[in-house]
Amino acid sequence: MYTMKYLFLMLSIVSVIVSLFVGEIDIDMANLLDTQSMDYKILMELRLPRAVGAFLAGGVLALGGMLFQSIFRNALASPYTLGVASGASFGVGVSVLLGLSSLSYLFGFVGGILTVLIHLAFSMRVKYYDKDSMLLIGIAMSFFYSAMLMVLLYLGNLQESYAIIRFTMGSLDTLPRDIWALGMSAVVVVSITYMYKKDIVLMLISYDYALLKGVNIAKSSYILLSVVSVAIGVVVSLVGPIGFVGLIIPHIIKHLYKQSSDKLVFEIFFYGGVFLVLCDMLSRTLHTGANIPIGVVTSIIGVPIFIYLIIKK
């Protein structure tokens, strides 16, 4: 088992390094020592920041999915299935239509947090609000946000509609200049996860057991969900609603390491980042005349993996 984990880790690291040197333009290794060469500038100014940004975004999405699954105690919970990513996408769409694209972060925050607040409101006020109700509400909200995006497309002009459609497909093209925001989001999500690690462990066992141990479930859930939703809002506002990362990566890593989520915080973040970097590499190397949107690639890869995990379990 340890040999498989070590091999998986080495293959992941090698794959990330290889991703820096593949693309539409081949990089000559001999020219990397010359800081004025085009190969050096492509690597250091474009591909390296893009890979780092993809890694951070994938890590936040994967760890966010793990936290949603732990808090709601539902294996299908993720920013995508709960409608959080769709809410953030709708917020960004509103910013585009209003001509406030520079404030897309803020609109993404509001959309993501509003979705979580709706879930929390239902959990407190609906008597039989269980995990199935949570997923149904998330699906309903995703359909609602999709409908509202259609309204935005109808109201917008050709340029605004194109910007919204391209955004909903996911893109990593803006990462070289916005990587700092992803870095802050990653630091915040990892930090809050470690701060509330004990509460997460107890909630994974059962809510009743956590209460007996003195955990304020409502407070911990509010804080974790709010912070993670803000981070997801940042990621979605930058790279679009990328699906399946937060859904499949926690399950794959738990299956590989045979441990509970609370002991795999670093591993889930790391392999979530690696997964998105590799998906980005595929989107850039299929020679289709243009980069395939990253959200399309993750869905194509994620759907069969997700079905496989369901069949295995």
PyMOL commands that set and color helices and strands:
alter all, ss='L'
color gray80, all
select helices_A, chain A and resi 2-19+29-33+38-72+84-97+101-125+131-155+158-169+175-195+197-205+207-212+217-239+245-257+261-263+265-285+294-312
alter helices_A, ss='H'
color red, helices_A
deselect
rebuild
show_as cartoon
